[in-house]
Amino acid sequence: PQVIFTKLSVLDISINIPGAGYIGGDVYCEKRCRSEYASTTNVTLTVYPNPGFQFQEWSGGCTGTATTSTVSMETSKSDTANVLDTRKTLKVSLTGTGAGSTGFKIISNYGGSGGISCPPQCEAKFPIVDGQNIILYPIYSQLGILVDNFSGPCTLQKFGVEQVRCENLIMDSDKTVTANVATVPIKTISVSVTGP
């Protein structure tokens, strides 16, 4: 019998920023991938950026600014989907007598992977989303610490005596919010019981 050998070509694809999305179409690739194809194959590639990233252009065997491109595998090819990070940075600055304590954290209600959890994560990137309202609020793990004020590009909301939040924070640009952390005295109550 006649043996027919099929020439195989290697397709090496990647996204220039790891974690910025994935490449789909005839493949599925989140970071960098290598596949072999017959030399007569046409492979369709489509890039799907994550929120906060914008596709710019293909480089390598694929070219152009359309999110979908087709590469002919008559020879081995290397293709890169180039995306731009459009996320904005939010920083939380801590002030006050309790700023160095480990008995509290400033938390964000949104942030994709990571977000604000300060300390120690006092800086994070957020995608620009229409109507996205970032909220910062404190949580506590010990007594004697109180976040009593937020200042910066947000609305201060107070709930009762000891709860404050930073609301209406729109991440259309890089921003910094300052949280004042106070130390408060711990009151003790003594109870004595008398009688039979």
Salt bridges, closest charged atoms under 4 A:
ASP12 OD1 - ARG32 NE 3.05
ASP12 OD2 - ARG34 NH1 3.43
GLU74 OE2 - LYS77 NZ 3.59
ASP85 OD2 - ARG87 NH2 2.86
ASP85 OD2 - LYS125 NZ 3.31
GLU167 OE2 - ARG165 NH2 2.38
ASP172 OD1 - LYS175 NZ 3.08
